[in-house]
Amino acid sequence: MPVGPDPPSRPIFVVGAPRSGTTVIFNTFAARPDLAWFTQHLNRLPGWPSVTVLARLADAAPWARKSIMRSDSARRWREKARIGPVEGYAIWERYAGRRFVYEALVGERPTPEQRAGLRTLVGKLIRYQGKDRFATKITGPARIGFLADAFPDALFVNVIRDGRAVARSLMKVDFWAGTWRERSVAWEGVLGEADLDRWRELGEPPLGLAALQWQELVRGARAEAKRCVPDRYAEIRYEDFVADPHATIDEMTSFCELPAAAEPHEFLDTRVEVRDMNRGAAAASGPERELLDELIGAELAALGYGERVGSRPVGRTPLSRPFAGAGR
């Protein structure tokens, strides 16, 4: 069966549940001068990859690159006009299909047409932006099996944050709070009937639904990674990034087989406000804490999180490779 054009070398996919810190980590990492990425212009015009040539402005004039703004901060028009990486779901829908955006896709593989289209697209982005490698971030289901089939030497970095903080954060952001996502599963196939029955028995609390989805997103990503890409998968904890962002970026750079670069560190020092956003989650009410402990307490403990929200296991390095060697 034809597989389409040769895939671009070692694309990098940063995955994670929404509100896990993927934006601050990926956008800092993507400040490197050798990475191509999806731009907001391509997301508006997904059929015109040449529009990403505008990303070269972010290299030529650092003021043209987007800063990282807190989600509760107003964005001035100048910041909106600047260039920076985006998740690009309109792009994914065009080249990988609508199901890629709205479903977990566990066990799914791209069609030959999708595989060829994705490879061609990424190759064009690298060329138009004048880069060596491609990187992007995707939140929600990791889609590791699907992406690894399209890009056989792809690298994956999963950003994990304390699920209690993730669930409470989702209750405050406009794309989640007060929407259908408080009442229904955000991605088809993420939660099974057993989890949904458990949620219903508790009175269908929105916080509980968010927590259960965080749990299954983490479990699903790890299961796919162990099965499909054990030696090309790494994990970063949001809490470790907050504690030492420079060391975390350095370890991510090494895992991705990239040379050291000053630009991400300069970006951290001048364009990013790294704050521990877990502190607010520590103020959860007693009933909220009890609900979260009941639903995801065992998973949190398995991941090394303690009773305090955002607690870090002693002796952790910023990046881990939990399944390296498992495929041999």
C-alpha positions in Angstrom: 0.0 0.0 0.0 1.4 3.4 -0.9 2.4 5.5 2.1 2.8 8.9 0.3 5.8 11.2 0.4 8.7 10.6 2.8 7.8 12.0 6.2 9.8 15.0 7.5 12.5 14.0 10.0 11.5 13.6 13.7 8.6 16.0 14.1 7.9 16.9 17.7 4.4 16.7 19.3 3.7 18.2 22.7 0.5 16.7 24.1 -1.4 17.0 27.3 -4.8 17.7 28.9 -6.1 21.2 28.5 -5.0 23.6 31.3 -1.9 21.5 31.9 0.7 24.1 31.0 1.3 23.0 27.4 1.1 26.5 26.1 3.8 28.1 28.3 6.1 25.1 27.8 5.6 24.6 24.1 5.7 28.3 23.2 8.9 28.7 25.1 10.4 25.7 23.5 9.2 26.9 20.0 11.2 30.1 20.4 14.1 28.2 19.0 15.2 29.4 15.5 15.1 25.9 13.9 11.5 24.8 14.5 8.5 25.4 12.2 5.0 25.4 13.6 1.4 26.1 12.9 0.6 29.8 12.8 -2.7 31.7 13.4 -2.7 32.7 9.7 -2.6 29.1 8.6 -5.4 28.2 11.0 -7.5 30.8 9.2 -6.4 29.7 5.8 -5.5 26.0 6.2 -5.4 25.4 2.4 -2.6 28.0 2.0 0.6 26.7 3.7 2.6 29.5 2.0 1.0 32.0 4.4 3.3 30.6 7.2 6.2 32.4 5.5 5.0 35.3 7.8 6.5 33.3 10.7 9.9 34.4 9.5 9.1 37.8 11.0 9.2 36.4 14.4 12.8 35.5 13.9 13.8 38.7 12.1 12.1 41.0 14.6 11.6 39.5 18.1 9.0 42.2 18.9 6.8 40.5 16.3 6.6 37.2 18.3 3.7 36.7 20.7 4.3 36.8 24.4 2.6 34.3 26.6 -0.4 35.9 28.4 -2.2 34.5 31.3 -5.7 33.3 30.4 -7.3 35.8 32.7 -5.4 38.8 31.2 -6.8 41.0 28.5 -4.9 40.9 25.2 -4.1 44.2 23.6 -4.6 44.5 19.8 -0.8 44.6 19.3 -0.4 41.3 21.0 -3.2 39.7 18.9 -1.4 40.9 15.8 1.9 39.3 16.7 3.0 35.9 15.4 3.2 32.7 17.4 2.4 29.0 17.5 -1.3 27.9 17.7 -2.8 24.4 18.1 -4.5 24.8 14.7 -7.6 22.7 14.9 -8.9 24.0 11.6 -5.7 22.8 10.1 -6.1 19.3 11.7 -9.7 19.1 10.5 -8.7 19.8 6.9 -5.7 17.4 6.7 -6.6 14.7 9.3 -10.4 14.9 9.3 -13.1 16.1 11.6 -12.8 13.0 13.9 -9.2 14.0 14.7 -10.5 17.1 16.4 -13.5 15.6 18.3 -12.6 12.0 19.1 -10.0 10.0 21.0 -9.0 8.0 17.9 -7.6 5.2 20.1 -6.4 2.4 17.7 -7.2 4.5 14.6 -4.7 5.1 11.8 -4.7 7.8 9.1 -5.9 6.9 5.6 -3.3 6.9 2.9 -4.6 10.3 1.7 -4.4 11.8 5.2 -0.9 10.4 5.8 0.3 11.9 2.5 -1.5 15.2 3.1 0.0 15.6 6.6 3.5 14.8 5.4 3.3 17.1 2.5 1.9 19.9 4.7 4.7 19.6 7.3 7.3 19.5 4.6 6.0 22.7 3.1 5.8 24.4 6.5 9.5 23.6 7.1 10.4 25.0 3.7 8.3 28.1 3.9 9.5 29.0 7.4 13.1 28.1 6.6 13.5 25.6 9.5 15.0 22.2 10.1 12.3 20.5 12.1 8.5 20.8 12.8 6.9 20.9 16.2 3.3 21.5 17.4 1.2 21.0 20.5 -2.2 19.3 20.8 -4.4 19.2 23.9 -7.1 16.7 24.7 -6.6 13.1 23.5 -2.9 12.5 22.6 -3.7 10.7 19.3 -0.2 9.2 19.5 -1.0 6.1 17.5 -2.5 8.1 14.7 0.4 10.6 14.6 3.1 7.9 14.9 1.6 6.1 11.9 1.8 9.3 9.8 5.3 10.2 11.1 7.2 7.0 12.0 10.1 8.7 13.8 8.0 11.4 15.6 8.9 12.3 19.2 6.2 12.9 21.8 6.4 15.0 25.0 3.4 14.7 27.4 2.9 17.6 29.8 1.2 16.4 33.0 -0.2 18.6 35.7 -1.9 17.7 39.0 -5.5 16.7 38.0 -7.1 18.6 40.9 -5.6 21.8 39.5 -6.6 21.0 36.0 -10.2 20.3 36.8 -10.6 23.5 38.9 -8.9 25.5 36.2 -11.3 24.2 33.6 -14.2 25.4 35.7 -12.9 29.0 35.2 -12.0 29.2 31.5 -14.5 30.5 28.9 -14.1 27.5 26.5 -15.3 25.2 29.3 -17.2 26.9 32.1 -20.9 27.4 31.4 -20.7 25.4 28.2 -21.9 21.9 27.1 -18.6 20.6 28.3 -19.8 20.8 31.9 -22.5 18.3 31.0 -21.1 16.1 28.3 -17.7 14.4 27.5 -15.6 16.8 25.5 -14.1 14.1 23.1 -16.0 11.0 22.0 -14.4 7.9 23.3 -12.5 9.4 26.2 -14.8 8.1 29.0 -16.4 4.7 29.2 -19.8 3.9 30.6 -18.4 2.8 34.0 -16.9 6.3 34.5 -20.1 8.0 33.3 -22.2 5.9 35.6 -20.0 6.8 38.5 -20.3 10.5 37.6 -24.1 10.2 37.4 -24.4 8.5 40.7 -22.6 11.5 42.3 -25.1 13.9 40.8 -23.3 14.8 37.6 -21.0 17.5 39.1 -19.1 19.4 36.3 -15.9 19.4 38.4 -16.1 15.6 38.6 -16.6 15.2 34.8 -13.6 17.4 34.2 -11.5 15.4 36.7 -12.5 12.0 35.2 -11.6 13.3 31.7 -8.2 14.5 32.9 -7.6 11.0 34.4 -8.5 9.2 31.1 -6.5 11.6 29.0 -3.4 10.9 31.1 -4.0 7.2 31.1 -4.8 7.1 27.4 -1.7 9.0 26.4 0.5 6.8 28.5 -1.0 3.6 27.2 -0.7 4.7 23.6 2.9 5.7 24.2 3.9 2.4 25.8 2.3 0.5 23.0 3.4 2.6 20.0 6.4 4.8 20.8 8.0 3.6 24.1 11.5 5.0 23.2 10.2 8.2 21.6 8.1 9.4 24.5 8.8 11.6 27.5 6.9 13.3 30.2 7.3 16.7 31.8 5.4 17.7 34.9 4.0 21.3 35.0 5.2 21.5 38.6 8.8 20.7 37.7 8.7 23.4 34.9 7.5 26.0 37.4 10.2 25.0 39.8 13.0 25.2 37.2 11.8 26.3 33.8 15.3 26.7 32.3 16.4 23.1 33.3 13.1 21.7 32.0 13.6 23.3 28.6 17.2 22.1 28.4 16.1 18.5 29.1 13.3 18.8 26.5 15.9 20.0 24.0 18.2 17.1 24.7 15.3 14.5 24.4 14.3 16.1 21.1 17.8 15.7 19.7 18.3 19.4 19.2 21.3 21.6 19.8 21.4 24.0 22.7 19.8 27.3 21.9 19.7 30.6 23.8 16.4 31.8 22.4 14.1 29.8 24.6 15.9 31.0 27.7 15.8 34.6 26.5 12.1 34.2 25.8 11.6 32.8 29.4 13.4 35.8 30.9 11.7 38.5 28.8 8.4 37.3 27.5 7.0 34.8 30.1 5.7 35.2 33.6 6.1 31.8 35.1 3.8 31.5 38.1 2.6 28.5 40.1 -1.0 28.4 39.0 -1.6 25.4 41.3 -1.8 27.6 44.4 -5.4 28.6 43.7 -6.4 24.9 43.5 -5.2 24.4 47.0 -8.0 26.6 48.2 -10.7 24.1 47.1 -13.6 23.6 49.4 -13.9 20.5 51.6 -16.6 18.9 49.4 -14.5 19.7 46.2 -11.5 18.0 47.7 -13.5 15.0 48.8 -15.0 14.7 45.3 -11.6 14.9 43.6 -10.0 12.5 46.0 -12.8 9.9 45.4 -12.6 10.2 41.6 -8.9 10.6 40.8 -7.1 10.1 44.1 -5.7 6.7 43.2 -4.4 8.0 39.8 -2.8 11.0 41.5 -1.0 8.8 44.0 0.2 6.5 41.1 1.7 9.6 39.4 3.5 10.6 42.6 1.3 13.5 43.7 0.7 13.9 47.4 -2.2 15.3 49.5 -1.1 18.9 48.7 -2.1 20.1 45.3 0.9 20.3 43.0 3.3 18.4 45.3 6.4 17.1 43.6 8.0 13.7 44.2 11.4 14.0 45.8 14.3 13.4 43.5 12.4 13.9 40.2 14.2 15.1 37.2 12.3 17.7 35.0 11.9 15.1 32.2 11.3 11.4 32.5 11.1 8.5 30.0 8.9 6.0 31.8 8.7 3.4 29.0 12.1 3.7 27.4 13.3 0.2 26.5 9.9 -1.4 26.9 9.7 -2.0 23.1 12.8 -4.2 23.1 
